[in-house]
Amino acid sequence: MMMTNIQLWLSIAIPSILIVLSWINNNSRLDRIEKRLDAHDKKFDDVDRRFDAVIDAIHADTLEIMRAMTALHERVAVVEAKQRN
């Protein structure tokens, strides 16, 4: 049996259209996944910023304690020097 032009075009066009539609569908799914991943990235960025703020606060507190200990050590050294004389 011989295929007519219409049958040939339909046998090529229908699968091609289905392939294009499936690509479009997959592309929209990938866009949704990408948006969700971007939202997670923003959350992790917020957590990272908060973590950095806590570390900076701890570092500042540690420096303040070290300064206070150094000042106390210097005062003790002065008192000990006076007691030796």
C-alpha positions as CSV (number, residue, x, y, z in Angstrom):
1,M,0.0,0.0,0.0
2,M,1.2,3.4,-0.9
3,M,1.2,6.3,1.6
4,T,-0.4,9.5,0.6
5,N,1.2,12.9,1.4
6,I,-1.3,13.5,4.2
7,Q,-0.5,10.2,5.8
8,L,3.2,10.9,5.5
9,W,2.9,14.3,7.1
10,L,0.7,13.0,9.9
11,S,3.1,10.2,10.6
12,I,5.9,12.7,11.0
13,A,4.0,15.7,12.5
14,I,2.2,13.9,15.3
15,P,5.2,12.4,16.9
16,S,7.2,15.6,16.4
17,I,4.4,17.7,18.1
18,L,4.3,15.2,21.0
19,I,8.1,15.4,21.4
20,V,7.9,19.2,21.4
21,L,5.1,19.2,23.9
22,S,7.0,16.8,26.2
23,W,10.0,19.1,26.1
24,I,7.9,22.1,27.0
25,N,6.3,20.1,29.9
26,N,9.7,19.0,31.2
27,N,11.1,22.6,30.9
28,S,8.2,23.9,33.0
29,R,9.0,21.2,35.6
30,L,12.6,22.1,35.6
31,D,11.7,25.8,36.1
32,R,9.6,24.9,39.2
33,I,12.4,22.8,40.6
34,E,14.9,25.6,40.0
35,K,12.6,28.1,41.8
36,R,12.4,25.7,44.8
37,L,16.1,25.3,44.8
38,D,16.6,29.1,44.7
39,A,14.2,29.4,47.7
40,H,16.4,26.9,49.6
41,D,19.5,28.7,48.6
42,K,18.1,31.9,50.1
43,K,17.2,30.1,53.3
44,F,20.7,28.7,53.6
45,D,22.1,32.2,52.9
46,D,20.0,33.5,55.8
47,V,21.3,30.7,58.1
48,D,24.9,31.4,57.0
49,R,24.5,35.1,57.7
50,R,23.1,34.4,61.2
51,F,25.8,31.9,61.9
52,D,28.4,34.5,60.9
53,A,26.8,37.0,63.2
54,V,26.9,34.6,66.1
55,I,30.6,33.8,65.4
56,D,31.4,37.5,65.2
57,A,29.6,38.1,68.5
58,I,31.5,35.2,70.2
59,H,34.7,36.6,68.8
60,A,34.0,40.0,70.1
61,D,33.1,38.6,73.6
62,T,36.3,36.5,73.6
63,L,38.4,39.6,72.8
64,E,36.7,41.5,75.6
65,I,37.4,38.8,78.1
66,M,41.0,38.6,77.0
67,R,41.4,42.4,77.4
68,A,39.9,42.2,80.9
69,M,42.2,39.3,81.9
70,T,45.2,41.2,80.5
71,A,44.2,44.3,82.5
72,L,43.7,42.1,85.7
73,H,47.1,40.4,85.1
74,E,48.8,43.8,84.8
75,R,47.1,45.0,88.1
76,V,48.2,41.9,89.9
77,A,51.8,42.4,88.6
78,V,51.8,45.9,89.9
79,V,50.5,44.8,93.4
80,E,53.1,42.0,93.5
81,A,55.8,44.4,92.6
82,K,54.8,46.8,95.4
83,Q,54.8,43.9,97.9
84,R,58.3,42.9,97.0
85,N,59.6,46.4,97.7
